[in-house]
């Protein structure tokens, strides 16, 4: 495909088209000839690939380096037609041959990120006239071409520079200048080598347990929605005597349903999650549960905070083994679908204090209704929600659990029940009481 395209270009202007690896001649060519797009040869493409990989934009992203190298080499080998999402996922990201591409958008996200880095690289001053390696929208196969407008960048660069007639003659090459040239080349090679070694280390360095847990959310190309529970869902606005176990960590008194009031423990948890996403350069938005629509949850990944004060948490857990249950507002607990008589963390809301033991649910799923990666964390009381937030942001706590998790749990849905000792209404470290993977 590459050779035939080159032959076509050569037939158009045989007298003005240089060899595949030569620089473009802009000295006396007409404007029409200069605009013509010509295909570079394989050696020139590989040289440009090496330059891209060593650039700051790609040196900081081993994933994009690996992906770009693969698609370029496959295209140069005549295998462009085999560059499909599943094939790339298997070859580059070591996915199982039968993996679900709809549930795992790794390739699509990486292609989008690589396409963006390429556009940013060629937009930078000094890079316009280089051989262009691009990833067209809707395709996984790269295209290769020389600059669309050779000389355009050089024209901008020479504005305000002395004309050739008035420039001083170049200095004669001396032994000193030769040594300086070799020294500069050596330094450049050393810097490039360090960048490549560092990139390789980052590519194969093990992820922390927190990175692994949040990877499904972070890899999504869309922003994350933090859906935060607010006071008054279960008990209704204008409740004359709000439950003490809620009011202990939230407001007391009659509230309007239009007022977004978040319990302190939920707000702290929200801040922890937002910090995790910000540390991974993942954009997010925050909405209260009453302002969150079904359409909002279909747009991208979401984190559902709260339990009995968040109807989305109540709804999404009803089809899971462990779910939130209550009866007429007096008692609330976590139920086990396989053991109906079990009521984990059952709280009498009229008691006015937390019990000595609290329970919470942490779920990491592809939500069947929205088809989006979703994390749910909520407790029987707000203290449980806070403990759940501590769990999903702690490398130590997650690491201990992941030691016993199935090897392929990352590709499946996961639900965890946490037990927490509560002292003076404050949650202690959470412990895994039960879990299920499907």
C-alpha positions in Angstrom: 0.0 0.0 0.0 2.8 2.4 0.9 4.8 1.5 -2.3 1.8 2.0 -4.6 1.0 5.3 -3.0 4.7 6.4 -3.5 4.6 5.3 -7.2 1.5 7.4 -7.7 3.1 10.4 -6.2 6.2 9.9 -8.4 4.1 9.7 -11.5 2.5 13.0 -10.8 5.8 15.0 -10.8 8.7 12.7 -11.6 11.1 15.7 -12.0 10.3 17.3 -8.7 9.8 14.4 -6.4 12.9 13.5 -4.4 13.7 10.0 -3.1 11.6 8.6 -0.3 14.1 9.6 2.5 15.2 12.9 1.1 14.4 16.3 2.4 11.7 18.3 0.5 13.1 20.9 -2.1 11.3 24.2 -1.7 13.9 26.4 -3.4 12.3 26.8 -6.9 9.2 24.7 -6.9 5.9 26.4 -7.8 3.3 26.9 -5.1 1.2 24.1 -6.6 4.1 21.7 -6.4 4.8 22.7 -2.8 1.3 21.9 -1.7 1.4 18.4 -3.1 1.4 15.8 -0.3 4.0 13.1 -0.8 4.6 9.8 1.0 7.9 9.3 2.9 9.7 6.0 2.9 9.9 3.4 5.7 13.3 4.6 7.0 12.2 8.2 7.2 9.0 7.2 8.9 10.9 5.2 11.5 13.3 8.1 12.1 10.3 10.3 12.7 8.7 7.7 15.0 11.9 7.8 17.1 11.8 11.6 17.3 8.1 11.5 18.4 8.8 8.9 21.1 11.7 10.9 22.5 9.6 14.1 22.6 8.3 15.3 26.0 4.7 14.7 25.1 5.3 11.0 24.4 8.2 10.4 26.8 5.7 11.0 29.7 3.2 8.4 28.4 4.6 4.8 28.0 1.2 3.6 26.9 1.0 6.0 24.0 4.6 5.2 23.0 3.9 1.5 23.0 0.7 1.9 21.0 2.1 4.3 18.4 5.1 2.0 17.8 2.8 -1.0 17.3 0.5 0.7 14.8 3.3 2.3 12.8 5.3 -1.0 12.6 2.3 -3.0 11.6 1.4 -0.5 8.9 5.0 -0.5 7.5 4.9 -4.3 7.5 1.8 -4.3 5.3 -0.6 -5.3 8.1 -2.7 -2.1 8.4 -5.9 -4.1 7.7 -5.3 -6.1 10.9 -5.3 -3.0 13.1 -8.6 -3.6 14.8 -9.5 -2.7 18.4 -9.4 -6.3 19.6 -6.1 -7.1 17.9 -4.5 -4.0 19.4 -5.9 -4.8 22.8 -4.4 -8.3 22.7 -1.0 -7.3 21.2 -0.4 -4.0 23.0 -2.3 -4.2 26.3 -2.1 -8.0 26.8 -5.9 -8.4 27.0 -7.4 -11.9 26.8 -8.4 -12.8 23.2 -12.1 -13.1 24.3 -12.2 -9.8 26.2 -15.3 -7.6 26.0 -14.3 -4.5 24.0 -17.6 -2.8 25.0 -16.8 -3.1 28.7 -13.1 -2.4 28.3 -12.4 0.8 26.4 -8.6 0.7 26.8 -7.8 0.8 23.1 -10.2 3.5 22.3 -9.0 5.7 25.1 -5.3 5.1 24.2 -5.9 5.9 20.5 -7.7 9.1 21.4 -4.9 10.1 23.8 -2.2 9.3 21.2 -4.1 11.2 18.5 -4.3 14.2 20.7 -0.5 14.1 21.5 0.3 13.9 17.8 -1.8 16.9 17.0 -0.2 18.8 19.9 3.3 17.8 18.7 2.8 19.0 15.2 1.2 22.3 16.4 4.4 23.2 18.2 6.8 25.7 16.5 9.5 23.9 14.6 7.6 20.7 14.0 5.3 21.8 11.1 7.7 20.7 8.3 8.5 17.2 9.8 7.1 14.0 8.4 3.6 13.7 9.7 2.4 10.5 11.4 -1.3 10.8 12.1 -4.2 8.7 13.3 -7.4 9.7 11.4 -10.7 9.7 13.2 -12.5 6.4 13.0 -9.4 4.4 12.1 -6.7 2.6 14.0 -4.2 2.6 11.1 -1.8 5.6 10.9 -1.2 7.7 7.8 2.2 9.1 6.7 3.0 12.2 4.7 5.4 15.0 4.2 4.3 18.5 5.3 1.2 19.8 3.5 2.8 23.2 3.1 6.6 22.8 3.1 8.3 26.1 3.6 5.4 27.6 5.5 7.1 27.1 8.8 10.4 28.2 7.5 8.8 31.3 6.1 7.5 32.2 9.5 10.8 31.4 11.1 12.7 33.8 8.8 10.6 36.8 9.4 12.9 39.6 10.7 16.1 37.6 9.9 18.9 39.0 7.7 18.7 38.1 4.0 21.4 35.7 2.7 23.1 38.7 1.0 23.5 40.5 4.3 24.3 37.5 6.6 27.9 37.0 7.6 29.7 34.0 6.0 29.6 30.8 8.0 32.6 30.1 10.2 35.0 27.5 9.0 34.7 24.2 10.9 37.5 23.8 13.3 38.7 21.1 15.6 37.1 22.9 18.6 33.7 23.3 16.8 33.8 19.6 15.8 34.4 18.6 19.5 31.4 20.9 20.5 29.2 19.3 17.9 30.1 15.8 19.1 29.6 16.8 22.8 26.2 18.2 22.0 25.2 15.1 20.1 26.4 12.9 23.0 24.4 14.9 25.5 21.3 14.7 23.3 21.8 10.9 23.0 22.2 10.6 26.8 19.0 12.6 27.4 17.1 10.5 24.9 18.4 7.3 26.5 17.4 8.4 30.0 13.9 9.3 28.7 13.5 5.9 27.0 14.7 4.0 30.1 12.4 6.1 32.4 9.5 5.5 30.0 10.2 1.8 30.0 10.3 1.7 33.8 7.0 3.5 34.1 5.4 1.1 31.5 6.3 -2.0 33.4 6.3 -0.7 37.0 3.5 -2.4 39.0 0.5 -0.3 39.7 -0.5 0.4 43.3 -3.7 -1.3 44.6 -5.5 2.0 44.5 -4.4 2.5 40.8 -5.7 -0.9 40.0 -9.1 -0.4 41.7 -9.7 3.0 40.0 -8.2 2.1 36.6 -11.6 1.2 35.1 -13.0 4.6 36.0 -9.9 6.6 35.1 -9.4 5.0 31.7 -12.9 6.0 30.5 -12.6 8.9 28.0 -15.5 10.8 29.7 -15.5 12.8 32.9 -16.5 11.1 36.1 -19.8 12.1 37.8 -19.7 12.2 41.6 -23.3 11.7 42.7 -23.5 12.7 46.4 -26.4 11.7 48.7 -28.2 14.5 50.4 -30.3 14.8 53.5 -34.0 14.0 53.3 -34.3 11.3 50.7 -35.6 8.4 52.8 -37.4 10.5 55.4 -38.7 13.3 53.2 -38.4 17.1 53.4 -40.0 18.7 56.4 -39.5 15.7 58.7 -40.3 17.1 62.2 -37.8 14.9 64.0 -34.9 13.8 61.7 -33.4 10.4 62.7 -30.7 11.0 65.3 -28.2 8.7 63.6 -28.4 10.9 60.6 -28.6 14.2 62.4 -25.6 13.4 64.5 -23.5 13.9 61.4 -25.8 16.3 59.6 -28.3 19.1 60.1 -31.2 19.1 62.6 -34.6 20.7 61.8 -37.0 21.1 58.9 -35.4 21.4 55.5 -36.8 22.3 52.1 -36.4 19.7 49.4 -34.9 22.4 47.2 -32.0 22.8 49.6 -29.0 20.6 48.8 -27.6 19.5 52.2 -24.8 17.0 52.4 -23.9 15.1 55.5 -20.4 15.9 56.8 -19.1 12.3 56.5 -20.3 12.2 52.9 -18.7 15.5 52.1 -15.4 14.3 53.6 -15.7 11.1 51.4 -16.4 13.2 48.4 -13.2 15.3 49.0 -11.2 12.1 49.3 -12.5 10.7 45.9 -12.0 14.1 44.2 -8.4 14.1 45.4 -7.8 10.7 43.9 -9.2 11.7 40.6 -7.3 15.0 40.5 -4.0 13.1 41.3 -4.7 11.0 38.1 -5.6 14.1 36.0 -9.1 12.8 35.6 -11.8 15.4 35.2 -15.0 15.1 37.2 -18.2 16.9 38.1 -20.3 16.9 41.3 -24.1 16.6 41.5 -26.4 15.9 44.4 -28.6 12.8 44.0 -31.7 14.9 43.5 -30.1 16.8 40.6 -28.7 13.7 39.0 -30.7 12.3 36.1 -30.6 8.9 34.4 -29.1 10.6 31.3 -26.3 12.0 33.4 -25.4 8.5 34.5 -25.4 7.3 30.9 -22.8 9.8 29.8 -19.8 8.3 31.5 -18.4 6.7 34.7 -19.9 7.6 38.0 -19.2 7.3 41.7 -22.3 7.0 43.9 -21.8 8.2 47.4 -24.2 7.4 50.3 -26.8 4.8 50.8 -30.2 5.5 52.3 -29.8 9.2 51.4 -29.0 8.4 47.8 -31.8 6.7 45.7 -29.3 5.8 43.0 -27.3 3.7 45.5 -30.6 2.0 46.7 -31.7 1.3 43.1 -28.4 0.0 41.8 -27.7 -2.4 44.7 -31.2 -4.0 44.5 -30.1 -6.4 41.8 -26.8 -7.3 43.6 -26.2 -9.9 46.3 -25.7 -7.4 49.0 -28.1 -4.5 49.1 -29.4 -1.7 51.4 -32.8 -2.4 53.1 -35.1 -0.5 55.6 -38.5 -0.8 57.1 -40.7 2.3 57.4 -37.8 4.4 58.5 -37.1 2.9 61.9 -34.6 0.2 61.0 -32.0 0.0 58.2 -29.4 -2.6 57.4 -27.5 -4.5 54.7 -29.3 -7.6 53.4 -27.7 -10.7 51.9 -29.9 -12.1 49.0 -28.5 -15.6 49.7 -29.3 -15.4 53.4 -32.5 -13.4 53.9 -32.4 -13.8 57.7 -29.1 -12.0 57.9 -29.3 -8.2 58.7 -25.8 -6.8 58.8 -25.4 -3.6 60.8 -29.0 -3.2 61.6 -29.6 0.2 63.2 -32.5 1.4 65.2 -32.8 5.0 64.1 -34.7 6.0 67.2 -31.7 5.2 69.5 -30.0 8.4 68.6 -26.5 6.9 68.5 -24.5 4.6 66.2 -24.2 1.0 67.2 -20.8 -0.4 68.2 -20.5 -2.0 64.8 -21.2 -0.5 61.4 -21.4 -2.0 57.9 -20.9 -0.6 54.5 -20.9 -1.6 50.8 -18.3 -0.9 48.2 -19.1 -2.0 44.7 -17.1 -1.6 41.4 -19.3 -2.7 38.5 -20.3 -2.0 34.9 -23.8 -0.9 35.7 -26.3 -3.0 33.7 -28.7 -0.1 33.1 -26.2 2.7 32.2 -23.5 0.4 30.7 -20.9 2.6 32.4 -18.2 1.9 35.0 -19.7 2.7 38.4 -18.4 2.7 41.9 -20.9 2.6 44.8 -19.9 3.3 48.4 -22.3 3.7 51.2 -22.9 2.7 54.8 -25.8 1.9 57.0 -25.0 5.2 58.6 -22.8 8.1 57.4 -19.9 6.7 59.4 -20.0 3.6 57.1 -19.8 5.8 54.0 -16.8 7.5 55.5 -15.1 4.2 56.2 -15.9 3.0 52.7 -14.1 6.1 51.3 -11.1 5.4 53.5 -11.0 1.8 52.1 -11.0 2.7 48.4 -8.3 5.3 48.9 -5.9 3.2 51.0 -3.2 1.2 49.3 -2.7 -0.8 52.5 -6.4 -1.8 53.0 -7.1 -2.4 49.3 -3.8 -4.3 49.0 -4.7 -6.7 51.8 -8.0 -7.5 50.1 -6.6 -7.9 46.6 -4.2 -10.5 47.9 -7.2 -12.8 48.2 -9.2 -11.6 45.2 -9.5 -13.8 42.0 -6.7 -13.1 39.6 -9.0 -11.8 36.9 -11.2 -9.7 39.2 -10.2 -6.5 37.3 -12.3 -7.7 34.3 -15.4 -8.5 36.4 -17.9 -6.9 38.8 -16.9 -6.7 42.4 -18.9 -6.1 45.6 -17.4 -5.9 49.1 -19.1 -5.7 52.5 -17.1 -3.9 55.2 -17.4 -4.1 58.9 -16.3 -1.2 61.0 -16.0 -0.7 64.8 -17.5 2.6 65.9 -16.2 4.4 68.9 -17.7 7.8 70.0 -19.6 7.9 66.7 -16.2 7.7 64.8 -15.5 4.8 62.5 -12.3 2.7 62.9 -10.4 0.9 60.2 -12.7 -1.1 57.9 -12.4 -4.9 57.6 -13.7 -7.0 54.7 -16.6 -9.1 56.0 -17.8 -10.6 52.7 -17.2 -10.1 49.0 -18.4 -11.5 45.7 -17.0 -11.3 42.1 -19.1 -12.0 39.0 
